[in-house]
Amino acid sequence: MAKKKKAGRIAVPFLVTIFIGLIIIGGGAYGVYKYFGLGSSKELSEPTPRQVATSTYEDNHTVLLILSEPDLSCSSTFMLMRSIPKDKRLIFIGIPSNTISLIDGRQQSIKSAFESGGPSSAVDFTENVFGITVDRYFKMKSETLVKLCDIIGGVTYPVAADMAGFNSDGSNQYLNGQQIEKFITYSMFDDGEIQRAYVTSSLAADMINQADGIRIADNFDNNFNTIINMESKETNITAVDYRKHKTAIKNMFERGTSVATFLILDGTEADSDYIISEAFINNLKDQYFKDDAQ
Protein backbone atom coordinates (compact mmCIF):
# COMPACT_ATOMS: atom_id res chain seq x y z
CA MET A 1 0.00 0.00 0.00
CA ALA A 2 1.40 3.37 -0.91
CA LYS A 3 2.24 5.54 2.09
CA LYS A 4 0.12 8.59 2.77
CA LYS A 5 1.42 11.84 4.20
CA LYS A 6 1.32 11.64 7.96
CA ALA A 7 -0.26 15.06 8.39
CA GLY A 8 -3.64 14.74 6.87
CA ARG A 9 -3.44 11.05 6.41
CA ILE A 10 -6.03 9.20 8.18
CA ALA A 11 -7.08 6.64 10.05
CA VAL A 12 -9.94 4.63 10.35
CA PRO A 13 -10.15 1.73 12.62
CA PHE A 14 -12.19 -1.07 12.79
CA LEU A 15 -14.45 -2.87 11.83
CA VAL A 16 -17.68 -3.44 10.67
CA THR A 17 -21.02 -3.33 10.79
CA ILE A 18 -21.90 -4.04 11.31
CA PHE A 19 -25.43 -3.34 11.72
CA ILE A 20 -25.56 -1.01 10.08
CA GLY A 21 -28.17 -1.83 7.26
CA LEU A 22 -30.43 -2.85 4.48
CA ILE A 23 -33.66 -4.08 2.27
CA ILE A 24 -37.05 -2.54 1.95
CA ILE A 25 -39.83 -5.03 1.93
CA GLY A 26 -42.43 -4.16 -0.59
CA GLY A 27 -45.85 -5.68 -0.77
CA GLY A 28 -46.69 -7.33 -4.05
CA ALA A 29 -49.78 -6.19 -5.88
CA TYR A 30 -52.09 -8.66 -7.44
CA GLY A 31 -54.84 -8.04 -9.95
CA VAL A 32 -58.35 -8.95 -8.87
CA TYR A 33 -61.30 -10.00 -10.94
CA LYS A 34 -64.22 -7.64 -11.08
CA TYR A 35 -67.67 -8.85 -11.85
CA PHE A 36 -70.15 -6.74 -13.73
CA GLY A 37 -73.37 -8.70 -13.35
CA LEU A 38 -74.91 -11.99 -14.39
CA GLY A 39 -73.81 -13.25 -17.73
CA SER A 40 -71.11 -10.68 -18.13
CA SER A 41 -67.55 -11.76 -18.76
CA LYS A 42 -64.82 -11.58 -16.10
CA GLU A 43 -61.83 -9.43 -16.79
CA LEU A 44 -58.63 -8.49 -14.96
CA SER A 45 -58.52 -5.06 -13.36
CA GLU A 46 -55.54 -2.78 -13.36
CA PRO A 47 -53.03 -4.10 -10.84
CA THR A 48 -53.06 -2.45 -7.45
CA PRO A 49 -50.08 -0.13 -7.05
CA ARG A 50 -47.24 -1.87 -5.27
CA GLN A 51 -46.88 -0.78 -1.67
CA VAL A 52 -43.22 -0.31 -0.76
CA ALA A 53 -41.88 0.88 2.54
CA THR A 54 -39.72 3.96 2.22
CA SER A 55 -36.52 4.92 3.97
CA THR A 56 -36.25 8.38 5.47
CA TYR A 57 -33.46 10.33 7.10
CA GLU A 58 -34.95 9.22 10.42
CA ASP A 59 -33.30 5.87 9.66
CA ASN A 60 -29.84 7.47 9.85
CA HIS A 61 -27.73 6.15 12.69
CA THR A 62 -24.15 6.23 13.91
CA VAL A 63 -22.35 3.43 15.72
CA LEU A 64 -18.92 3.45 17.35
CA LEU A 65 -17.27 0.08 16.68
CA ILE A 66 -14.57 -1.00 19.10
CA LEU A 67 -12.28 -4.00 18.85
CA SER A 68 -10.78 -4.71 22.27
CA GLU A 69 -8.23 -7.48 22.63
CA PRO A 70 -6.19 -6.85 25.80
CA ASP A 71 -3.96 -9.87 25.20
CA LEU A 72 -2.57 -8.36 21.99
CA SER A 73 0.24 -5.83 21.90
CA CYS A 74 -1.70 -3.26 19.85
CA SER A 75 -4.13 -0.70 21.19
CA SER A 76 -7.87 -1.15 20.90
CA THR A 77 -9.30 -0.29 17.50
CA PHE A 78 -11.95 2.41 17.03
CA MET A 79 -14.10 3.00 13.98
CA LEU A 80 -17.14 5.17 13.44
CA MET A 81 -19.82 3.74 11.18
CA ARG A 82 -22.33 6.20 9.73
CA SER A 83 -25.36 4.65 8.03
CA ILE A 84 -27.62 6.66 5.70
CA PRO A 85 -30.03 4.04 4.27
CA LYS A 86 -32.13 6.53 2.29
CA ASP A 87 -29.07 7.44 0.22
CA LYS A 88 -27.70 3.88 0.36
CA ARG A 89 -24.49 5.06 1.96
CA LEU A 90 -22.39 3.40 4.64
CA ILE A 91 -19.38 5.44 5.76
CA PHE A 92 -16.48 4.13 7.83
CA ILE A 93 -14.28 6.61 9.70
CA GLY A 94 -11.31 5.15 11.48
CA ILE A 95 -10.18 6.93 14.61
CA PRO A 96 -6.50 6.39 15.55
CA SER A 97 -6.18 5.28 19.14
CA ASN A 98 -3.77 8.17 19.81
CA THR A 99 -6.33 10.81 18.74
CA ILE A 100 -6.47 13.48 21.45
CA SER A 101 -8.91 16.18 22.55
CA LEU A 102 -9.66 18.35 25.57
CA ILE A 103 -12.36 16.71 27.66
CA ASP A 104 -13.56 18.70 30.68
CA GLY A 105 -10.41 20.80 30.50
CA ARG A 106 -8.12 17.78 30.48
CA GLN A 107 -6.29 16.32 27.51
CA GLN A 108 -7.35 12.77 26.75
CA SER A 109 -6.95 10.25 23.95
CA ILE A 110 -9.73 7.97 22.82
CA LYS A 111 -7.61 5.09 24.06
CA SER A 112 -7.32 6.50 27.58
CA ALA A 113 -11.00 7.44 27.64
CA PHE A 114 -11.96 3.88 26.73
CA GLU A 115 -9.54 2.27 29.17
CA SER A 116 -10.72 4.42 32.07
CA GLY A 117 -14.44 4.54 31.38
CA GLY A 118 -15.33 1.82 28.88
CA PRO A 119 -17.34 2.14 25.64
CA SER A 120 -19.60 4.93 26.91
CA SER A 121 -16.57 7.12 27.64
CA ALA A 122 -15.19 6.39 24.17
CA VAL A 123 -18.57 7.50 22.79
CA ASP A 124 -18.41 10.73 24.83
CA PHE A 125 -14.90 11.37 23.50
CA THR A 126 -16.01 10.81 19.90
CA GLU A 127 -19.01 13.10 20.26
CA ASN A 128 -16.79 15.79 21.77
CA VAL A 129 -14.19 15.57 19.00
CA PHE A 130 -16.57 15.49 16.03
CA GLY A 131 -19.48 17.49 17.44
CA ILE A 132 -21.97 14.78 16.47
CA THR A 133 -24.31 12.35 18.18
CA VAL A 134 -23.16 8.73 18.37
CA ASP A 135 -26.35 6.68 18.75
CA ARG A 136 -24.89 3.34 19.84
CA TYR A 137 -21.65 1.49 20.49
CA PHE A 138 -20.60 -2.07 19.72
CA LYS A 139 -17.52 -3.43 21.48
CA MET A 140 -16.25 -6.81 20.38
CA LYS A 141 -13.53 -9.30 21.12
CA SER A 142 -11.83 -11.74 18.78
CA GLU A 143 -14.62 -14.31 18.49
CA THR A 144 -17.26 -11.75 17.52
CA LEU A 145 -15.00 -10.01 15.00
CA VAL A 146 -14.04 -13.25 13.28
CA LYS A 147 -17.66 -14.43 13.16
CA LEU A 148 -18.86 -11.11 11.77
CA CYS A 149 -16.20 -11.03 9.04
CA ASP A 150 -16.98 -14.61 8.02
CA ILE A 151 -20.72 -13.86 7.88
CA ILE A 152 -20.04 -10.96 5.51
CA GLY A 153 -17.73 -13.18 3.46
CA GLY A 154 -14.17 -12.04 4.06
CA VAL A 155 -12.36 -9.67 1.72
CA THR A 156 -9.82 -9.53 -1.08
CA TYR A 157 -7.35 -6.81 -0.13
CA PRO A 158 -3.74 -5.78 -0.88
CA VAL A 159 -1.42 -6.61 2.01
CA ALA A 160 1.83 -4.67 2.26
CA ALA A 161 3.02 -5.54 5.74
CA ASP A 162 5.73 -7.97 6.72
CA MET A 163 3.60 -10.55 8.51
CA ALA A 164 4.03 -14.31 8.58
CA GLY A 165 1.39 -16.16 6.57
CA PHE A 166 0.65 -13.26 4.19
CA ASN A 167 1.90 -12.24 0.78
CA SER A 168 3.53 -9.02 1.87
CA ASP A 169 4.26 -7.53 -1.56
CA GLY A 170 1.11 -5.42 -1.79
CA SER A 171 -0.71 -7.87 -4.03
CA ASN A 172 -4.39 -8.68 -3.59
CA GLN A 173 -5.17 -11.75 -1.51
CA TYR A 174 -8.27 -13.21 0.08
CA LEU A 175 -8.48 -12.80 3.86
CA ASN A 176 -10.85 -14.74 6.10
CA GLY A 177 -12.01 -13.57 9.52
CA GLN A 178 -8.92 -14.73 11.43
CA GLN A 179 -6.56 -13.20 8.87
CA ILE A 180 -8.48 -9.91 8.97
CA GLU A 181 -8.13 -9.85 12.75
CA LYS A 182 -4.38 -10.46 12.52
CA PHE A 183 -3.93 -7.77 9.86
CA ILE A 184 -5.85 -4.95 11.52
CA THR A 185 -4.22 -5.61 14.91
CA TYR A 186 -0.70 -5.56 13.47
CA SER A 187 1.31 -3.16 15.63
CA MET A 188 4.33 -2.60 13.39
CA PHE A 189 2.94 -0.51 10.53
CA ASP A 190 5.52 2.02 9.35
CA ASP A 191 3.18 4.92 10.10
CA GLY A 192 1.82 3.48 13.31
CA GLU A 193 -1.77 4.02 14.42
CA ILE A 194 -2.61 6.29 11.51
CA GLN A 195 -1.79 3.57 9.02
CA ARG A 196 -3.54 0.91 11.08
CA ALA A 197 -6.67 3.04 11.13
CA TYR A 198 -6.47 3.55 7.37
CA VAL A 199 -6.09 -0.18 6.76
CA THR A 200 -8.99 -1.01 9.06
CA SER A 201 -11.49 1.40 7.55
CA SER A 202 -10.58 0.77 3.92
CA LEU A 203 -10.67 -2.98 4.49
CA ALA A 204 -14.11 -2.72 6.12
CA ALA A 205 -15.48 -0.74 3.16
CA ASP A 206 -14.00 -3.21 0.66
CA MET A 207 -15.47 -6.14 2.57
CA ILE A 208 -18.97 -4.65 2.47
CA ASN A 209 -18.72 -3.76 -1.23
CA GLN A 210 -17.45 -7.22 -2.18
CA ALA A 211 -20.23 -8.99 -0.26
CA ASP A 212 -23.39 -10.44 -1.78
CA GLY A 213 -25.87 -7.85 -0.58
CA ILE A 214 -28.92 -9.98 -1.36
CA ARG A 215 -27.49 -12.88 0.66
CA ILE A 216 -26.80 -10.58 3.61
CA ALA A 217 -30.31 -9.11 3.40
CA ASP A 218 -31.99 -12.51 3.17
CA ASN A 219 -30.17 -13.75 6.28
CA PHE A 220 -30.22 -10.51 8.22
CA ASP A 221 -32.47 -11.69 11.05
CA ASN A 222 -30.53 -14.89 11.72
CA ASN A 223 -27.16 -13.16 11.51
CA PHE A 224 -28.23 -10.34 13.82
CA ASN A 225 -29.43 -12.85 16.41
CA THR A 226 -26.17 -14.79 16.12
CA ILE A 227 -23.97 -11.74 16.66
CA ILE A 228 -26.09 -10.03 19.32
CA ASN A 229 -26.19 -13.22 21.43
CA MET A 230 -22.43 -13.79 21.42
CA GLU A 231 -20.79 -13.42 24.81
CA SER A 232 -17.64 -11.79 23.35
CA LYS A 233 -19.38 -8.49 22.71
CA GLU A 234 -20.83 -5.57 24.66
CA THR A 235 -23.35 -3.18 23.15
CA ASN A 236 -26.27 -0.91 23.87
CA ILE A 237 -27.94 -1.85 20.57
CA THR A 238 -31.33 -3.34 21.42
CA ALA A 239 -33.92 -5.48 19.66
CA VAL A 240 -36.07 -2.34 19.44
CA ASP A 241 -33.26 -0.52 17.59
CA TYR A 242 -32.97 -3.44 15.22
CA ARG A 243 -36.67 -3.59 14.44
CA LYS A 244 -36.78 0.17 13.93
CA HIS A 245 -34.04 0.26 11.30
CA LYS A 246 -33.78 -3.22 9.82
CA THR A 247 -36.10 -2.68 6.84
CA ALA A 248 -34.18 0.39 5.71
CA ILE A 249 -30.83 -1.30 6.30
CA LYS A 250 -31.83 -4.44 4.45
CA ASN A 251 -33.05 -2.35 1.54
CA MET A 252 -29.67 -0.63 1.37
CA PHE A 253 -27.91 -3.97 1.00
CA GLU A 254 -30.54 -5.43 -1.32
CA ARG A 255 -30.77 -2.52 -3.73
CA GLY A 256 -27.56 -0.57 -3.27
CA THR A 257 -24.33 -0.95 -5.24
CA SER A 258 -20.92 -0.27 -3.67
CA VAL A 259 -22.69 1.33 -0.72
CA ALA A 260 -19.63 1.55 1.54
CA THR A 261 -16.86 4.10 1.55
CA PHE A 262 -14.18 5.18 4.00
CA LEU A 263 -12.91 8.63 4.84
CA ILE A 264 -9.26 9.55 5.16
CA LEU A 265 -8.78 11.78 8.17
CA ASP A 266 -7.02 15.09 7.85
CA GLY A 267 -5.01 16.04 10.87
CA THR A 268 -1.65 16.67 12.50
CA GLU A 269 0.77 14.52 14.42
CA ALA A 270 2.08 16.09 17.61
CA ASP A 271 4.78 13.86 19.06
CA SER A 272 2.95 10.62 19.73
CA ASP A 273 -0.53 12.18 19.48
CA TYR A 274 -2.90 12.84 16.58
CA ILE A 275 -5.14 15.91 16.28
CA ILE A 276 -8.00 15.87 13.74
CA SER A 277 -8.35 19.10 11.77
CA GLU A 278 -11.36 21.35 12.25
CA ALA A 279 -11.76 21.56 8.46
CA PHE A 280 -12.20 17.78 8.24
CA ILE A 281 -14.72 17.76 11.09
CA ASN A 282 -16.77 20.58 9.57
CA ASN A 283 -16.81 18.90 6.17
CA LEU A 284 -17.79 15.58 7.74
CA LYS A 285 -20.80 17.12 9.47
CA ASP A 286 -21.83 19.02 6.35
CA GLN A 287 -21.58 16.01 4.06
CA TYR A 288 -22.90 13.18 6.22
CA PHE A 289 -24.83 14.58 9.20
CA LYS A 290 -26.83 17.54 7.92
CA ASP A 291 -29.81 15.37 6.95
CA ASP A 292 -30.46 14.32 10.54
CA ALA A 293 -32.47 17.50 10.99
CA GLN A 294 -34.72 16.79 8.02
N, C-alpha and C positions, 0 to 999 in steps of 0.2 A: 504494500500500500504506500502510495507516495506520501511523504511527510507534509503536514500542513504547517503554516507559521504558528508559532506558539501563541503570540498575541493574536487574539481573534480566531483561534482555532477551534474547535469545540469539543465538546464533550457531550456525550450523551449516553449515560449508563442504562442500566439494563431493564433489561427485559422483557416484556411482553407480555400482554394483553391480554393483557390479556384479556379484559372483558369489554373489554372494550368492545362493540359490536353490531347488528347485522341483519336481516331479511324481512321485508314487509310481507305480511300474509294477506293476500287479497282474496276476496270471496269470488268464486266463479259465478257467472251469470248464465242461467239456462233459459232457453225459450219455453214458453208455455202455450199450450193449445187454447184458443178461444173458440167458443161455440156461439153460433149466431141464430140458433133456433132449430126446430125440428126439420129434418130433411136437408139442412144446409151443410155444406162441406166444411171439414175442419182444416184450418190452416195455421201455420206457425206465425207467432207474433214476432215483432222486433225483439231481439234479445235485450234483457234487462241490463242496464249499464253495470259494468263490473265495479264492485265496491272494494276499494283498496285503501288500507290504512296509510296514513301519511306521516312522514317524519317532520318534526318541527325543531326549531332551535332550542326548545325546552328539553330535547333529548341530549343536548350537549352535556358532556361530563368530563371531568379531569381526575386522573388517578395517579398517585405517586407509587411507583413500583420500586421495591427495595429487595435486593438480594443480600442476605446476611448469612455468611458462613464463617463463624469465628475461628474455626480450625485452620482456615487458609491464611496465608501470609498477606493477602491483599485486603484493602479496605472494603467495607460494604459498598454495594453498587446501587446508584440512585438514578431513576429514569422517570421523567414525567410523560404520561400518555394523555394526549388530548384527543377526544373523540367528537367528531361533528357529523353524525349520521346523515343529516339532511343533505350535506354537501358531499357525502361519501369520502370523508377525509379522516385519516388517523395519523396523528403527528406524534413522533417520539422525540423527546428533548432530554439528552443525557446531561446529568449534573455531576461534574467531577467531585469526588469526595472531599477535595481540599478547597471547594468554593466557600468563600467567607462573606459575612455580612455583619452589621451591627444589630444585635438583638437586645432590646432593653438596655441600650447604652454599653453593651459588652460585645466584643468581637467574638464571633463563633464561626465554626465551619459546619457544614451539614453533617459531616461525620461526627463531630463532637456533640452536636445537638441530638443526633440519633442515639449515640452511645450513652448519653446522660438521661435522656427522656423518652426513648423509644420512638416508634413510628409517628405518634401524634406530634412530638417535638420536631421531627424531620418535616412534617407537613407544615407546622407553624413557620419553620425556617424558610421553606419554599415559598409560602404565601408572602412572607416578608420581603424576600429577594425580588420576586417577580411582580408583586402587587396584584395577585390573582387569587381566586378561590380554588382550593384543591378539595374536591368533593369527597374523595375516599382514598384510603391507602391499601396496599396489598404487599405485605412482607412475606418473603418465601425463603425456604432453605433449599438445599440441593435437590431433595426428592421431588419437591413441587416444581422447581424449574425444569428439571429433566423431563418430567411427565408432561408439562405444558408444551415444551419444545417438540416432543415426540407427537403429541396430539396435533399440533399445527403441521408437522411434517418435516422438521429439520430445515436446513438451508444449504444452498450452494454459495460459497463465499470465498474471496481471495484471502489467503492466510500468508502474512509476511512477518512472522515472528518465529524466532528460533526455539520451537517447542518440540519435544520428542513426540513422535506419532503423527506429525503433520508434515505436509509438503510446505516448506517454509520459504518458497521462492516467489510468493505472491500470486501463484496460479489458483484458479478456482478449484474448490474441492467440496464434496458433500460433507456436512457435519451433522451428526445426530445430537440428541439432547446432552449426552455426557461430554461430547467433544465441544459443544457450544459452551457448556459450563466451564470447561478447562480453559477455553480461549478467552472468554470475557473476564475471567478471574486471574489472568496472567499478570504478574506484578512487575515484569521487566521490560515493558514497552519503552522504547527510546525516549518518548515524550511523556512518560509517566501517566498520571491520572487523566490528563486531557486526551491522550491517545486512546486510553482504555474506554473512556466515555464515548469517544467517536466510534470506536469499533462496536461497542455494545448497541448504540442506537441505530447505526447503519445496518448492522446485522439483523436487528429486530424488524426494521422496515423491510429488508430483503426477504426475511422469512415469511412475513405476512403476504407480500406481493407474489411470492412463489407458491403460496398455498392454494389448494383447491377451495375457493370460497364457498361453492355450493355444498361440498362435503362438510365444511365447518358449520355452515348454517343448518344443514340437515341434522347434525349431531350436537347442536348447541346445548340443548337441555341436558343430555347425558354427560357431556364434557364439563359443563358448569358444575353439575352435582359432584362429579369426580374430583375436580380441583378444589371446590369449596369445602369438601369433607375431608381433605387431607390434613393430617396432624402437623405437617411441616410447613404450615403457613399461619399467618395472623392477619386479619383484615377486619375492617368495619363495613365491608360490602355485605348487604343483607339480601334475603330472598325477595323482599319488597323492591329493593333497587333493581334486582335482576328482572323482575316482572315488568317494572316500569319502563325499562329501556330495551328489553331483549328484541322486540319486534323491529325497532329501528336499527339496532345493531345487526341483526340477522339480515335485514334488507341491504345494509351496506356491504356485507360480505357476498350476498347472493347476486346483487346487481351492480356492484362497483368493480372497477378495473384499476389495478395498481393503486389501491386506496391509501397505502401507507407511505409516509415520507419521514425524513429525519431532518432536524435543524442543526446546523453547525454554530455553536456558540461563538459570540464575539466577546473578547474580554482581554484581561491583562494578567500576566503572572507577576506576583510580588513575592520574591523569595520562594517559599514553598507553598504559597497560597495562590488562589485564582479568584479574580474579581470580574464578574460579568458586567459588560458595558450597559449603560443606561439606554443607549441607542438600540441595542438588541432587544432589551426588555420592552421598550416602547413599541418597537415594530412587532414584536411577538403579540402584545395585547391588541394592537390595531388589526393585525392580520387574522388572528385565531380566537380572540375572546370578545370582540365587539358585538357579536350576534347574540350573546347571552342576554342582552337587554331587550331583544326583540320579542 
